[in-house]
Amino acid sequence: MANKKKTSTEPTKSLVLGENISQYSLRSSTLQISLSSSMNDQKELLTFDEDAPISEIIKRLRNIVNCKEIDRSHLSDKKVDIANSLLDVLVFKCTQLTEKALFNAEATLQKNEKNEQNTTFSQFQENFSYSDALRGMRKPHTILVYPAKDSSEATSVEEILKNTIRPEANVKIREFRKVKNQGVAVSCDSVKDIQSIISRLDGDNSAKEKVSHRMPGKRHPSIIIYDLPNTITDQEVQEALRTYTEDGENLRTRFKLKGRKPDTSLWVMEAPRQHFLQLKRFRKIAVNWNMFQIKEFFHVKRCQFCQAFGHTRQNCKYTVPNCGICADRHSTSYCRSNFQLCINCEESNRNSATPPVSFNKVSSTYLKTLKVLQINLGRTKAANDTLHPTSDKLQSDLILLQEPYIYDSQIKGIPQSWNIFNSISNKAAVIIPGRQLHAALISCKQNTVAVKIQTGQQPTTFISAYSSPYSNIQETLLEIQEIISSLPREKIFIGADLNGHNTLWGYSDVNSRGTAIEEFILANNLFINNSSDAPPTFTRNSSKGWPDLSLCTQQMIGEIANWEVLEEPSLSDHHYIEITIDSSVKNCTFTRYKTRHGNHNIFLKNLKPHVNSLLRAFRNSQNEKDINEATNLLQICVIEACNKSCRTKNQNLSPTPNWYTQDLEIEKNRLKALRRRAQRAPQDQRNARFQFHKEELKKYMR
């Protein structure tokens, strides 16, 4: 009985109940089932169908439990009651399962519908971009109306339009806007209104004689070419641009700005989309044997009167200026503040109570890298003269020289503002072009000179040395050895022309001088920065060599970022070597004031409120500490008074020499191109090309 009951409950997982299941809820109803069943009926009841519904299975179970033979029943009365009770519980459980299944099915259906809606909405959101939103917005249609060229009447264009386009014309005009050349831009919402305006202007003979109209042209993106010389003509620039765009059309020049260098200009030009993308990809273009940077030009308007964006000074509505340095209410040219503050940020942060951030304008100089230039000038005047513009172009921080041009026991061709440290024989020198570095002379010997510069956590010593191929190399090596021995465990960089042959720095042979240099390097645990596959640092006629060495101690190995032989013409037998050192340099700079041209009364007026406190501080000084504090207070008061009354000096410490013109720069680039062509020429043409390059180079070495 139990087995049949268990087997019959397996199909409950289908949870399919008919409507007749409600009639099996009470035991009283089950007792009314007929008890007179034959054996054939019992056999029929005992048959089992797996596809039968639960209601039919329960009905058969009740018939089996309650049926009996002619004389007695199969079960006792007690067991019959228990079986019927179990069947009632089974019916109740099946009803609960059915209701729960229906509820879950309905909830699942609602959830799926909701997910479908969310998926559709998210897909709609993903596919709907900002450009789609802008595309859906209707842009106003515009027509430009100008006064006719042969019209002599003083009537404005607006008055003519008002008389021609009457209110009964049903033309919806959004706005009138003035444009250049006394014109007016009329904006409407539809093309139909624009066509109506055109037809009325063309139909009115009096208006047709007074005004002319046209549709606005399409504006193309703009490019900017940096630092073009003022001597370059528009035709030369257009020819260079046509070479890169491969098109015969000229680009329209919008305007020119003052260049970043003297006697140069920034050219802003319009370019169609295809030409704009081509030029932007090149980044640099060649014009007259010189490379110029080219970028995309962004149209950003800023007023120099109120410092706001979106308009220029001509259209500014403010009457009181705003300073572009300290954000105060005065002109930028009269600012004496040491701190920089943005007026736009200050006004924006005022509502959110965000404190403004200011920057000290008079700060210490901080260099992240050092650019060292090494060169043997070969005792030629032309090479000395070329050093200044080359150093200015490469922005070198320190120069290690060998064999400079000497006249009257002095190095000629070097600006007086440069700091020069030379050896006793003037065959080696260390030059610092700018004021960012403060060097101290460590040693000055016959063929060697050493200076020390504060870099990072500890100083760095730079040594320049020279040894003639006809002299004893041990003398120069001994001088360098003495300097290294006096600076144990310090960072040392050596730039020297020792004229020694060794395979370690590029030569194919080894001579006695090269062996002595190698032993010196190993004895002092130095590192060779020269690359074995680098171009030769010395070329003369058909000979070449690598006599120039760059050495450093182990403490500086990780700071040497780059070592490169440059192609810049030096007008010497040797080539420029540029070394980049990743070592920070921080030096204090001091502000210089213009006191020669007046403002003395203003200075005294600003200093007068502090006089009594200064006198009191000096009179009450009892010891050295009090005097120092009073002196510091005096310095602070004087500097504050100078900031309020005097302008600061901006001195160019490394000006470009006036004799070095743009034509010489073009010729220098042409010589570089000739040398590159000679190097890449086939073997049968190489000698002829090098000979031609040498003849052209001689013109500038006289």
C-alpha positions in Angstrom: 0.0 0.0 0.0 2.8 2.3 0.9 4.7 1.5 -2.2 1.7 2.2 -4.4 1.2 5.5 -2.6 4.8 6.5 -3.1 4.8 5.6 -6.7 1.6 7.5 -7.4 3.0 10.7 -5.9 5.9 10.9 -8.3 4.0 12.7 -11.0 3.2 15.6 -8.6 6.2 17.4 -10.0 4.0 18.2 -13.0 1.7 20.1 -10.7 -1.2 19.7 -13.0 -4.5 19.4 -11.1 -7.9 19.5 -12.7 -10.9 21.5 -11.5 -12.3 18.3 -9.9 -9.6 18.3 -7.1 -11.8 20.5 -4.9 -14.3 17.6 -4.4 -11.8 15.6 -2.5 -11.4 17.9 0.5 -13.4 16.1 3.2 -13.4 12.6 4.6 -17.1 12.5 4.8 -17.3 12.7 1.1 -14.9 9.8 0.8 -17.0 7.5 2.9 -19.9 7.9 0.5 -18.0 6.2 -2.3 -19.6 3.0 -3.3 -18.3 -0.1 -1.5 -19.7 -2.6 -3.9 -17.1 -3.1 -6.5 -16.3 -6.3 -8.3 -13.0 -8.0 -8.8 -12.9 -6.6 -12.4 -13.2 -3.1 -11.0 -10.4 -3.8 -8.5 -8.1 -4.9 -11.4 -9.0 -1.8 -13.3 -8.3 0.3 -10.2 -4.9 -1.3 -9.7 -3.7 -0.4 -13.2 -1.3 2.6 -13.2 -0.9 5.3 -15.8 2.1 7.7 -15.4 0.3 10.3 -17.5 -2.8 10.3 -15.3 -3.6 13.6 -13.5 -3.2 13.8 -9.7 -7.0 14.0 -9.2 -7.5 10.7 -11.0 -4.8 9.0 -9.0 -6.3 10.2 -5.6 -9.7 9.0 -6.7 -8.3 5.5 -7.5 -6.5 5.5 -4.1 -9.7 6.2 -2.3 -11.5 3.4 -4.2 -8.8 1.0 -3.3 -8.8 2.0 0.4 -12.6 1.9 0.8 -13.5 -1.1 -1.4 -14.1 -4.5 0.1 -15.0 -8.0 -0.9 -18.5 -9.5 -0.4 -17.9 -10.7 3.1 -15.3 -8.2 4.5 -13.1 -5.3 3.6 -9.4 -5.4 2.8 -8.5 -3.1 5.8 -9.8 -2.7 9.2 -11.9 0.3 10.0 -9.1 1.9 12.0 -6.7 1.6 9.0 -9.3 2.9 6.6 -9.8 6.0 8.8 -6.0 6.5 8.9 -5.7 6.0 5.1 -8.5 8.5 4.4 -6.9 11.0 6.7 -3.6 10.7 4.9 -5.4 11.2 1.6 -7.0 14.3 2.9 -3.6 15.7 3.9 -2.2 14.7 0.5 -5.0 16.7 -1.2 -4.4 19.7 1.0 -0.6 19.6 0.2 -1.2 19.3 -3.5 -3.6 22.3 -3.3 -0.9 24.4 -1.6 1.8 23.4 -4.1 -0.5 24.3 -7.0 -1.3 27.8 -5.6 2.4 28.4 -4.8 3.4 27.3 -8.3 0.8 29.6 -9.9 2.1 32.5 -7.7 5.7 31.9 -8.6 4.9 31.5 -12.3 3.0 34.9 -12.2 5.9 36.6 -10.4 8.5 35.1 -12.8 6.4 36.4 -15.8 6.2 39.9 -14.3 10.0 39.9 -13.6 10.8 38.8 -17.2 8.6 41.5 -18.6 10.3 44.1 -16.4 13.8 42.8 -17.4 12.7 43.0 -21.0 11.7 46.6 -20.5 15.0 47.5 -18.7 17.0 45.7 -21.4 15.2 47.7 -24.1 15.7 50.9 -22.2 19.4 50.3 -21.5 20.0 49.4 -25.1 18.2 52.6 -26.1 20.4 54.5 -23.7 23.6 52.9 -25.0 22.7 53.6 -28.6 21.6 57.2 -27.9 24.8 59.3 -27.8 25.4 63.0 -27.2 25.9 63.6 -31.0 22.5 62.0 -31.6 21.0 64.4 -29.1 22.6 67.4 -30.9 21.6 66.0 -34.2 18.0 66.1 -33.1 18.2 69.8 -32.2 17.2 72.0 -35.0 19.8 74.6 -36.0 18.7 78.0 -37.1 19.1 78.8 -40.8 21.0 82.0 -41.5 21.4 84.4 -44.4 23.9 87.3 -44.6 22.8 90.7 -45.9 25.4 93.4 -46.9 25.0 96.9 -48.3 25.6 97.0 -52.0 29.0 98.2 -53.1 27.7 100.8 -55.5 25.0 102.0 -53.1 25.5 105.6 -51.8 22.6 105.8 -49.4 23.2 105.9 -45.7 20.2 103.8 -44.8 21.2 100.8 -42.6 20.7 97.3 -43.7 18.3 96.6 -40.8 16.0 99.5 -41.9 15.9 98.1 -45.4 15.0 94.6 -44.2 12.3 96.0 -41.9 10.7 97.9 -44.9 11.1 95.0 -47.3 9.9 92.2 -44.9 6.6 93.5 -43.5 4.8 91.8 -40.5 2.1 90.5 -42.8 4.7 88.4 -44.6 4.5 85.7 -41.9 8.3 85.3 -41.8 9.5 84.1 -38.4 12.8 85.7 -37.7 14.7 84.4 -34.6 17.4 87.1 -34.4 19.3 89.9 -36.1 23.1 89.8 -35.6 25.7 92.4 -36.8 28.7 91.0 -38.7 31.7 92.5 -40.4 31.6 95.0 -43.3 28.3 96.6 -42.0 26.4 93.4 -42.6 23.6 91.7 -40.8 23.0 88.0 -40.2 19.3 87.0 -40.2 18.5 83.7 -38.5 15.2 81.8 -39.0 13.8 78.5 -37.9 13.0 77.1 -41.4 14.4 77.1 -44.9 11.0 78.3 -46.0 11.4 81.6 -44.1 14.9 82.1 -45.6 13.6 81.5 -49.1 10.8 84.0 -48.5 13.3 86.6 -47.4 15.4 86.0 -50.6 12.4 86.2 -52.9 11.3 89.5 -51.3 14.8 91.0 -51.6 15.1 89.9 -55.2 11.6 91.0 -56.0 11.9 94.5 -54.6 14.0 96.5 -57.1 14.7 99.3 -54.7 16.0 96.9 -52.1 18.0 94.9 -54.7 19.9 98.1 -55.5 20.7 98.8 -51.9 21.7 95.4 -50.4 23.2 92.1 -51.5 22.7 88.7 -49.8 24.5 85.4 -49.7 24.5 82.2 -47.7 27.2 81.9 -45.0 30.2 79.8 -46.0 31.3 76.7 -44.2 34.1 77.2 -41.7 37.0 74.6 -41.9 39.2 73.6 -39.0 42.3 75.7 -38.4 46.0 74.9 -38.1 48.8 77.0 -36.7 52.4 77.1 -37.9 54.9 78.2 -35.2 57.7 80.7 -35.5 57.8 81.3 -39.2 60.4 84.1 -40.0 58.9 87.4 -41.1 61.0 87.2 -44.3 59.1 84.2 -45.6 56.4 85.0 -48.1 52.9 83.5 -48.5 53.9 81.9 -51.7 56.7 79.9 -50.1 54.5 78.7 -47.3 51.7 77.7 -49.8 54.2 75.7 -51.9 55.4 73.9 -48.9 51.9 73.0 -47.8 51.0 71.8 -51.3 53.9 69.4 -51.0 52.3 67.7 -48.0 48.6 67.9 -49.0 49.3 66.9 -52.6 46.7 69.4 -53.8 47.0 72.4 -56.0 44.7 74.6 -53.9 46.0 77.2 -51.5 44.9 77.4 -47.9 43.3 80.6 -46.6 45.4 82.5 -44.2 43.2 83.7 -41.4 45.6 85.9 -39.4 49.1 86.1 -38.0 50.3 86.4 -34.4 53.6 87.4 -32.8 56.0 84.5 -32.7 57.7 83.1 -29.6 61.1 84.0 -31.0 62.3 87.4 -32.3 61.4 88.3 -35.9 59.0 85.4 -36.2 55.2 85.0 -36.6 52.5 82.4 -35.9 50.4 81.7 -39.0 46.8 80.5 -38.5 45.3 79.0 -41.7 42.1 77.3 -42.6 42.3 73.8 -44.1 39.6 71.5 -45.4 39.0 68.3 -43.4 41.1 66.0 -45.5 44.1 68.4 -45.7 43.7 69.2 -42.0 44.1 65.6 -41.0 47.1 65.1 -43.3 49.0 68.2 -41.9 48.1 67.3 -38.3 49.6 63.8 -38.8 53.0 65.3 -40.0 53.4 67.5 -36.9 56.3 69.3 -38.6 56.7 70.7 -42.1 59.8 71.9 -44.0 59.8 75.4 -45.4 63.1 76.7 -47.0 65.3 74.0 -45.5 63.9 74.5 -42.0 61.4 72.5 -39.9 58.5 74.2 -38.3 56.0 72.8 -35.8 52.4 72.6 -36.9 49.3 71.9 -34.7 45.6 72.3 -34.6 44.5 75.8 -33.6 41.7 76.1 -31.1 39.4 79.2 -31.3 39.4 80.4 -27.7 38.4 84.0 -27.0 39.6 85.7 -23.9 39.3 89.3 -22.8 42.6 90.8 -21.7 40.6 93.5 -19.7 38.3 91.4 -17.5 40.2 88.0 -18.1 36.8 86.3 -18.9 36.4 83.9 -21.8 33.9 84.1 -24.7 34.6 87.7 -25.8 37.4 90.0 -26.6 38.3 93.4 -25.2 36.4 95.3 -27.9 33.1 93.7 -26.8 33.8 93.8 -23.0 31.0 95.3 -20.9 33.1 95.9 -17.8 34.6 99.3 -16.9 37.0 98.2 -14.1 39.9 95.9 -15.2 40.8 92.6 -13.6 44.5 91.6 -13.1 45.6 88.5 -14.9 48.2 87.7 -12.3 46.8 88.4 -8.8 43.0 88.7 -9.7 42.9 92.2 -8.2 41.0 95.2 -9.6 43.8 96.8 -11.6 45.5 96.5 -14.9 47.8 93.5 -15.4 50.7 95.7 -16.5 50.8 97.5 -13.1 50.8 94.3 -11.0 53.5 94.1 -8.3 52.3 90.9 -6.7 54.5 87.8 -6.1 51.5 85.5 -6.2 49.4 84.3 -9.1 45.7 83.8 -8.7 43.0 83.1 -11.4 40.1 85.6 -11.3 37.8 83.1 -13.0 38.5 80.3 -10.4 38.1 82.8 -7.6 34.7 83.9 -8.7 33.6 80.3 -9.3 34.9 79.1 -5.9 33.2 81.9 -4.1 29.8 80.3 -4.2 31.1 76.9 -3.1 33.2 78.4 -0.3 36.3 76.8 -1.8 39.6 78.5 -0.7 41.6 79.9 -3.6 44.9 78.5 -4.5 47.7 80.9 -5.3 51.2 80.3 -6.6 54.4 82.1 -5.8 55.6 83.9 -8.9 59.2 84.4 -7.5 60.2 80.8 -6.8 63.4 78.9 -6.9 64.6 77.5 -10.1 64.1 73.7 -10.4 65.6 71.7 -13.2 64.6 68.0 -13.6 67.3 67.1 -16.1 70.7 68.5 -17.0 71.7 68.8 -20.7 75.4 68.6 -21.1 77.1 69.5 -24.4 80.6 68.2 -25.2 82.6 69.5 -28.2 86.2 70.0 -29.4 86.2 73.3 -31.3 89.5 72.5 -33.0 90.9 76.1 -32.3 88.8 77.6 -35.1 87.0 80.9 -34.8 84.0 79.8 -36.9 83.4 76.9 -34.5 83.5 79.3 -31.5 81.0 81.6 -33.2 78.6 78.7 -33.9 78.7 77.5 -30.3 76.4 80.3 -29.0 73.4 79.8 -31.4 73.8 76.0 -31.2 73.7 76.1 -27.4 70.7 78.4 -27.4 68.9 76.1 -29.8 69.7 72.9 -27.8 69.0 74.7 -24.5 72.2 73.3 -23.0 72.7 73.8 -19.3 76.5 73.0 -19.2 79.2 72.8 -21.9 82.4 70.8 -21.7 84.9 72.4 -24.2 88.3 71.2 -25.6 90.6 73.3 -27.8 88.5 76.5 -28.0 89.7 79.5 -30.2 92.1 81.6 -28.1 93.0 85.2 -28.9 95.0 87.4 -26.5 94.9 84.6 -23.8 91.0 84.6 -23.8 88.3 82.4 -25.3 86.6 84.5 -28.0 83.1 84.3 -29.3 81.5 83.5 -25.9 78.9 86.0 -24.4 80.1 87.9 -21.3 77.0 86.7 -19.4 78.3 83.1 -19.5 80.3 81.7 -16.7 83.6 80.3 -18.0 86.0 78.1 -16.1 89.1 77.3 -18.1 92.4 75.4 -17.5 95.8 77.0 -17.3 96.6 76.3 -20.9 93.1 77.2 -22.1 92.8 73.9 -23.8 89.9 72.7 -21.6 87.0 74.7 -20.3 83.6 74.3 -18.5 81.0 76.9 -19.5 77.6 77.5 -17.9 75.4 79.5 -20.3 72.5 80.4 -18.0 72.0 81.6 -14.4 70.0 78.6 -13.3 73.2 76.7 -12.3 75.6 78.0 -9.6 79.0 76.3 -10.0 82.1 76.3 -7.8 85.6 75.9 -9.1 87.2 72.8 -7.6 90.5 72.5 -9.5 92.3 74.3 -12.3 95.3 72.4 -13.7 97.4 72.6 -16.9 95.0 70.6 -19.2 92.1 69.9 -16.8 89.4 72.0 -15.1 86.7 70.8 -12.6 83.6 72.5 -11.2 81.0 71.3 -8.7 77.2 71.8 -9.0 74.6 70.9 -6.3 72.3 68.2 -7.8 69.8 66.3 -5.9 70.9 65.1 -2.5 74.7 65.4 -3.2 76.8 67.5 -5.6 78.1 66.5 -8.9 81.6 67.3 -10.2 82.1 68.0 -13.9 85.6 67.6 -15.4 86.8 68.8 -18.8 90.2 67.6 -20.0 92.3 67.5 -23.2 95.5 65.6 -24.2 97.2 66.2 -27.5 98.1 63.1 -29.6 101.7 64.3 -29.5 101.9 64.8 -25.7 102.4 62.4 -22.8 98.9 61.2 -21.9 100.0 60.3 -18.4 100.2 64.0 -17.5 96.5 64.5 -18.2 95.5 61.2 -16.6 97.5 62.1 -13.5 95.6 65.5 -13.2 92.3 63.7 -13.5 93.4 61.1 -10.9 94.3 63.8 -8.4 90.8 65.3 -8.7 89.0 61.9 -8.4 91.2 61.0 -5.3 90.2 64.2 -3.6 86.5 63.5 -4.0 85.9 59.9 -2.7 82.4 58.4 -3.2 81.1 61.4 -5.0 79.3 61.7 -8.4 81.9 62.7 -11.1 81.3 63.2 -14.8 84.3 63.5 -17.2 84.2 64.9 -20.7 87.6 64.6 -22.3 89.4 64.4 -25.7 92.3 62.0 -24.9 93.1 60.9 -28.5 93.4 57.2 -27.6 92.4 54.2 -29.8 90.5 51.3 -28.2 87.7 48.9 -29.3 85.7 49.8 -26.2 84.6 53.1 -27.6 84.4 52.5 -31.3 87.9 52.1 -32.8 88.9 49.0 -34.7 92.4 49.0 -33.2 94.2 49.6 -29.9 97.2 51.8 -29.4 99.3 52.6 -26.3 97.3 55.6 -25.4 94.1 53.6 -25.6 95.6 50.9 -23.3 96.7 53.6 -20.8 93.2 55.1 -20.8 91.6 51.6 -20.3 93.8 50.9 -17.3 92.9 54.3 -15.9 89.2 53.6 -16.3 89.5 50.2 -14.6 91.7 51.5 -11.7 89.2 54.3 -10.9 86.1 52.1 -11.4 84.7 54.4 -14.1 81.9 53.8 -16.6 82.1 54.5 -20.4 79.0 56.3 -21.7 80.1 56.1 -25.3 78.2 53.7 -27.5 80.3 51.2 -29.4 78.0 51.6 -32.5 77.7 55.4 -32.3 78.7 57.6 -35.3 82.3 58.9 -35.3 82.9 62.0 -33.1 85.8 63.1 -35.4 85.8 63.3 -39.2 88.5 64.8 -41.5 88.7 64.1 -45.2 88.6 60.3 -45.4 89.6 59.6 -41.8 87.3 59.2 -38.9 87.7 58.4 -35.2 86.2 58.4 -31.7 88.7 60.4 -29.5 86.0 62.1 -27.4 85.1 60.2 -24.2 82.3 60.6 -21.7 83.0 58.9 -18.4 81.3 58.8 -15.0 81.5 57.1 -11.6 79.3 54.3 -10.5 77.1 56.7 -8.5 76.0 58.3 -11.8 75.3 55.2 -13.9 71.6 55.3 -13.3 71.3 59.0 -14.0 72.7 59.0 -17.5 69.5 59.1 -19.5 70.9 59.6 -23.0 74.2 59.9 -24.9 74.1 61.0 -28.5 76.3 62.3 -31.3 74.4 65.2 -33.0 74.2 66.1 -36.6 74.4 69.8 -35.9 77.2 71.4 -38.0 80.0 72.5 -35.6 82.3 73.9 -38.3 85.0 71.8 -36.5 86.5 68.4 -37.2 84.6 67.1 -34.1 80.9 66.7 -33.7 78.6 67.8 -30.8 77.8 65.2 -28.1 74.7 65.7 -26.0 74.4 64.0 -22.7 71.1 64.1 -20.7 71.4 63.5 -16.9 68.4 62.8 -14.8 69.4 64.8 -11.8 67.3 67.6 -10.3 68.9 71.0 -9.6 67.4 73.5 -7.3 68.8 77.0 -6.9 67.4 80.2 -5.4 66.8 83.1 -7.7 66.4 86.7 -6.5 64.1 89.4 -7.9 65.8 92.5 -9.4 63.8 95.8 -9.4 63.9 98.7 -11.8 64.9 101.6 -9.5 66.5 103.9 -12.0 63.3 105.4 -13.5 61.5 106.9 -10.5 58.9 105.5 -8.1 61.1 106.6 -5.2 58.3 108.6 -3.5 55.9 105.7 -3.8 58.6 103.4 -2.3 59.1 105.8 0.7 55.4 106.1 1.2 55.1 102.3 1.4 58.1 101.9 3.7 57.1 104.7 6.1 54.6 102.7 8.2 57.3 100.2 9.1 60.0 102.7 10.1 59.0 103.0 13.8 58.8 99.3 14.3 62.2 98.8 12.6 63.9 101.5 14.8 62.4 99.9 17.9 63.7 96.5 16.9 67.3 97.7 16.4 67.3 99.8 19.6 66.1 96.9 21.6 68.7 94.5 20.2 70.9 93.1 23.0 72.8 90.3 21.3 73.7 88.9 17.9 70.4 87.0 17.6 68.3 90.2 18.1 70.3 92.0 15.4 69.8 89.2 13.0 66.0 89.2 13.6 65.9 92.9 13.2 67.9 92.7 9.9 65.5 90.0 8.6 62.5 92.3 9.4 64.2 95.2 7.6 64.7 93.0 4.5 61.1 91.9 4.6 59.8 95.4 4.8 62.0 96.7 2.0 61.0 93.8 -0.3 57.3 94.4 0.4 57.7 98.1 -0.3 59.5 97.3 -3.6 56.8 94.9 -4.7 54.2 97.6 -4.3 56.2 100.4 -6.0 58.8 99.0 -8.5 58.7 96.8 -11.5 60.9 93.8 -11.8 63.7 93.2 -14.3 63.4 90.4 -16.9 66.9 90.1 -18.3 67.6 87.7 -21.1 70.8 86.1 -19.9 71.4 84.2 -23.2 70.3 86.4 -26.1 70.6 85.2 -29.6 73.6 86.8 -31.3 72.6 89.6 -33.7 74.8 88.3 -36.5 73.1 84.9 -36.6 70.3 85.4 -39.0 67.6 83.1 -40.3 69.4 82.7 -43.6 72.4 81.2 -41.7 70.0 78.8 -40.0 68.7 77.7 -43.4 72.2 77.2 -44.8 73.1 75.2 -41.7 70.1 72.9 -42.3 71.1 72.6 -46.0 74.6 71.4 -44.9 73.1 68.9 -42.6 71.0 67.5 -45.5 74.1 67.3 -47.8 76.0 65.4 -45.2 73.1 62.9 -44.7 72.8 62.4 -48.4 76.5 61.7 -48.6 76.3 59.1 -45.9 73.4 57.3 -47.6 74.8 57.5 -51.1 76.1 54.4 -52.9 79.7 53.5 -52.7 80.6 54.9 -56.2 78.9 58.3 -55.4 79.9 58.7 -51.7 83.3 60.3 -52.2 82.0 62.8 -54.7 79.1 63.8 -52.4 81.5 64.1 -49.4 83.8 66.3 -51.4 80.9 68.6 -52.4 79.8 68.8 -48.8 83.3 69.7 -47.8 83.5 72.5 -50.4 80.2 73.9 -49.2 81.3 73.7 -45.6 84.5 75.7 -46.3 82.5 78.7 -47.3 81.6 79.2 -43.6 85.0 78.3 -42.0 86.9 81.3 -43.3 
